[in-house]
Amino acid sequence: MAISSKERNRDGFIERGAEVTRLEAFIDAAFAFAVTLLVISVDTIPASREEMLIALKGVPAFAVSFAMIAVFWYGHAAYTRRYGLDDLPSTLLGLTLVFFVLVFVYPLKVMFAAFFARMSDGWLPAHFMLESREDWIFVFLGFGVVFATMGTVLALLTRHAWNLRDQLGLDIEERVGTRCVELSWWLIPIVSLISIALTVVAASAPEIPWLLGLPGPVYMLLAAQYPLITWFRRRLLRKIDAQTLVAD
């Protein structure tokens, strides 16, 4: 039966997960809890204007950390909405995502708080100070490992949906979209592994201090995913058109 445009979401997928499952509710709650751990002043309420100003200086680090956690939350929410899967692999991978997002909170907050503190020459505060070379190496490695793992989990979830494409009844547009989404998630562990490799090189070559400045900025490579995925989508569509012509 043909699918009308009104039944298709803006991302090109038909909504199969309209009902919120207990697993999805649990994962949403876990992400919400992770965000509370990022709150700019979670331990004490500011008692003076000076304390309030210090707390508000934590907003930049909080904003970037919040945005990164929101990306992973949206990725899982979109997966559930698009495919409506509530089977064992989806459950295990979803719980793995929850585990790592709770681990991810601390290196995330430390890394960006320290970054903004360094960029502002201490005007923006960081409760966890990264003073030595070993401190930065430790944070880069921890961040890279957890960031790579979370991207891998969402890539595997998308691959699981792809493996069930016939059972789910994915049409051509959804199949192309699924492959593109999977690629976008795989880019996270790929870039993270590059950062980890650079960190290891920097740790083994202390005589070259500028190497330690590379593992962080390398994550900017993720901005290149949009032209890459656009090219990949066009390539898939051309391949589908070619197969259709051959079949005709």
C-alpha positions as CSV (number, residue, x, y, z in Angstrom):
1,M,0.0,0.0,0.0
2,A,1.4,3.4,-0.9
3,I,2.3,5.7,2.0
4,S,1.0,9.2,1.9
5,S,3.2,12.2,2.5
6,K,1.2,13.0,5.6
7,E,2.2,9.8,7.2
8,R,5.9,10.5,6.8
9,N,7.9,12.6,9.2
10,R,10.1,15.5,8.1
11,D,13.2,13.2,8.3
12,G,11.7,10.9,5.7
13,F,10.8,8.1,8.0
14,I,7.4,6.7,8.8
15,E,6.7,6.7,12.6
16,R,6.5,3.2,13.9
17,G,7.2,3.9,17.6
18,A,4.3,6.1,18.5
19,E,3.9,4.5,22.0
20,V,6.4,5.2,24.7
21,T,7.8,1.9,26.1
22,R,9.1,1.3,29.6
23,L,12.6,1.1,28.2
24,E,12.3,4.4,26.4
25,A,10.9,6.1,29.5
26,F,13.8,4.7,31.6
27,I,16.4,5.9,29.1
28,D,14.8,9.4,29.0
29,A,14.9,9.5,32.8
30,A,18.6,8.5,32.8
31,F,19.5,11.2,30.3
32,A,17.5,13.7,32.4
33,F,19.5,12.6,35.4
34,A,22.8,13.0,33.5
35,V,21.8,16.6,32.7
36,T,21.2,17.3,36.4
37,L,24.8,16.3,37.0
38,L,25.9,19.0,34.7
39,V,23.9,21.8,36.4
40,I,26.1,24.9,36.9
41,S,25.6,24.9,40.7
42,V,24.2,21.5,41.7
43,D,25.8,21.3,45.2
44,T,24.9,24.7,46.8
45,I,22.6,27.6,46.1
46,P,24.5,30.8,45.6
47,A,24.2,33.0,48.7
48,S,25.6,36.2,47.2
49,R,26.0,38.2,44.0
50,E,29.6,37.1,43.8
51,E,28.7,33.4,44.2
52,M,25.9,33.8,41.6
53,L,28.4,35.4,39.1
54,I,30.8,32.5,39.6
55,A,28.0,30.0,39.1
56,L,26.9,31.8,35.9
57,K,30.4,31.6,34.5
58,G,29.9,27.9,34.3
59,V,27.1,28.4,31.6
60,P,29.4,28.0,28.5
61,A,30.8,24.6,29.7
62,F,27.3,23.6,30.7
63,A,25.8,24.6,27.4
64,V,28.3,22.7,25.3
65,S,28.0,19.6,27.5
66,F,24.2,19.8,27.5
67,A,24.2,20.0,23.7
68,M,26.4,16.9,23.3
69,I,24.3,14.8,25.7
70,A,21.1,16.1,23.8
71,V,22.6,14.8,20.5
72,F,22.8,11.2,21.9
73,W,19.4,11.5,23.5
74,Y,17.8,12.6,20.3
75,G,19.6,9.9,18.4
76,H,18.0,7.2,20.6
77,A,14.6,8.9,20.6
78,A,14.7,9.1,16.8
79,Y,15.7,5.4,16.6
80,T,12.7,4.4,18.7
81,R,10.3,6.7,16.8
82,R,11.5,5.5,13.3
83,Y,11.7,1.8,13.9
84,G,9.6,1.0,17.0
85,L,11.9,-1.9,18.0
86,D,11.6,-3.2,21.6
87,D,13.5,-6.5,21.1
88,L,16.5,-7.9,23.1
89,P,19.3,-6.2,21.0
90,S,17.5,-2.8,21.2
91,T,17.1,-3.2,25.0
92,L,20.7,-4.3,25.6
93,L,22.2,-1.6,23.4
94,G,19.8,1.0,25.0
95,L,21.0,0.1,28.5
96,T,24.6,0.2,27.4
97,L,24.0,3.7,26.1
98,V,22.5,4.7,29.5
99,F,25.6,3.3,31.3
100,F,28.0,5.2,29.2
101,V,26.1,8.5,29.2
102,L,26.3,8.5,33.0
103,V,30.1,7.8,32.7
104,F,30.4,10.4,30.0
105,V,29.1,13.2,32.2
106,Y,32.2,13.7,34.2
107,P,34.9,13.7,31.5
108,L,32.6,15.9,29.4
109,K,32.1,18.5,32.2
110,V,35.8,18.4,33.2
111,M,37.0,18.7,29.6
112,F,34.9,21.7,28.6
113,A,35.2,23.5,31.9
114,A,39.0,23.2,31.7
115,F,38.9,24.3,28.1
116,F,36.9,27.4,28.8
117,A,39.0,28.2,31.8
118,R,42.2,28.0,29.7
119,M,40.7,30.0,26.9
120,S,39.6,32.8,29.3
121,D,42.8,32.7,31.2
122,G,40.9,31.6,34.4
123,W,38.0,34.1,34.1
124,L,35.7,31.2,33.5
125,P,36.2,28.9,36.5
126,A,36.9,25.1,36.5
127,H,36.6,23.2,39.7
128,F,38.8,20.4,38.3
129,M,42.1,22.0,37.2
130,L,44.1,20.4,34.4
131,E,47.6,21.6,35.3
132,S,49.9,18.9,34.1
133,R,50.5,17.2,30.8
134,E,49.4,13.9,32.4
135,D,46.1,15.5,33.4
136,W,45.2,16.5,29.8
137,I,46.3,13.1,28.5
138,F,44.0,11.4,31.1
139,V,41.0,13.5,30.2
140,F,41.5,13.2,26.4
141,L,41.8,9.4,26.7
142,G,38.7,9.1,29.0
143,F,36.6,11.4,26.8
144,G,37.7,9.7,23.6
145,V,36.9,6.2,24.8
146,V,33.5,7.0,26.1
147,F,32.5,9.3,23.2
148,A,33.6,6.6,20.8
149,T,31.6,3.9,22.7
150,M,28.4,6.0,22.7
151,G,28.7,6.6,18.9
152,T,29.3,2.9,18.4
153,V,26.2,2.0,20.4
154,L,24.0,4.2,18.2
155,A,25.6,3.0,15.1
156,L,25.0,-0.6,16.1
157,L,21.3,0.2,16.9
158,T,20.9,1.7,13.4
159,R,22.6,-1.4,11.9
160,H,20.2,-3.6,13.8
161,A,17.3,-1.7,12.2
162,W,18.9,-2.1,8.8
163,N,19.2,-5.8,9.3
164,L,15.5,-5.9,10.0
165,R,14.6,-3.6,7.0
166,D,12.4,-6.2,5.3
167,Q,10.5,-7.1,8.5
168,L,10.0,-3.4,9.3
169,G,8.9,-2.7,5.7
170,L,11.3,0.1,5.1
171,D,10.8,1.7,1.7
172,I,13.5,3.1,-0.5
173,E,13.7,6.5,1.1
174,E,13.9,5.0,4.6
175,R,16.5,2.5,3.6
176,V,18.7,5.3,2.2
177,G,18.1,7.4,5.3
178,T,19.0,4.5,7.6
179,R,22.3,3.9,5.8
180,C,23.1,7.7,6.1
181,V,22.2,7.8,9.8
182,E,24.4,4.7,10.4
183,L,27.3,6.4,8.7
184,S,26.9,9.6,10.7
185,W,27.1,7.6,14.0
186,W,30.2,5.6,12.8
187,L,32.0,8.9,12.2
188,I,32.0,9.5,16.0
189,P,34.2,6.5,16.9
190,I,36.3,7.1,13.8
191,V,37.2,10.6,14.8
192,S,37.5,9.6,18.5
193,L,40.0,7.0,17.6
194,I,42.0,9.6,15.7
195,S,42.0,11.8,18.8
196,I,43.0,8.8,21.0
197,A,45.9,8.0,18.7
198,L,47.1,11.6,18.8
199,T,46.9,11.5,22.6
200,V,49.0,8.4,22.7
201,V,51.5,9.9,20.4
202,A,51.6,13.1,22.4
203,A,52.1,11.1,25.6
204,S,55.1,9.2,24.1
205,A,56.7,12.4,22.8
206,P,56.8,15.0,25.6
207,E,59.6,16.8,23.8
208,I,57.0,17.9,21.2
209,P,54.6,20.0,23.4
210,W,52.4,21.2,20.6
211,L,51.2,17.6,19.9
212,L,49.0,17.8,23.1
213,G,47.0,20.6,21.5
214,L,45.7,18.3,18.7
215,P,43.5,15.7,20.3
216,G,40.8,18.2,21.2
217,P,40.5,20.2,17.9
218,V,40.4,17.0,15.9
219,Y,36.8,16.6,16.9
220,M,36.0,19.5,14.6
221,L,36.3,17.0,11.8
222,L,32.8,15.9,12.7
223,A,31.6,19.1,11.1
224,A,32.6,17.5,7.8
225,Q,29.9,14.9,8.2
226,Y,27.2,16.9,6.4
227,P,28.9,17.2,3.0
228,L,30.1,13.6,3.4
229,I,26.6,12.2,4.2
230,T,25.1,14.3,1.3
231,W,27.6,12.7,-1.1
232,F,26.9,9.3,0.4
233,R,23.1,9.8,0.0
234,R,23.5,10.9,-3.6
235,R,25.7,7.9,-4.3
236,L,23.1,5.5,-2.9
237,L,20.3,7.1,-4.9
238,R,22.3,6.8,-8.1
239,K,23.0,3.2,-7.3
240,I,19.3,2.6,-6.8
241,D,18.4,4.3,-10.0
242,A,20.9,2.3,-11.9
243,Q,19.5,-1.0,-10.5
244,T,16.0,0.1,-11.4
245,L,17.1,0.8,-15.0
246,V,18.7,-2.6,-15.2
247,A,15.6,-4.3,-13.8
248,D,13.5,-2.5,-16.3
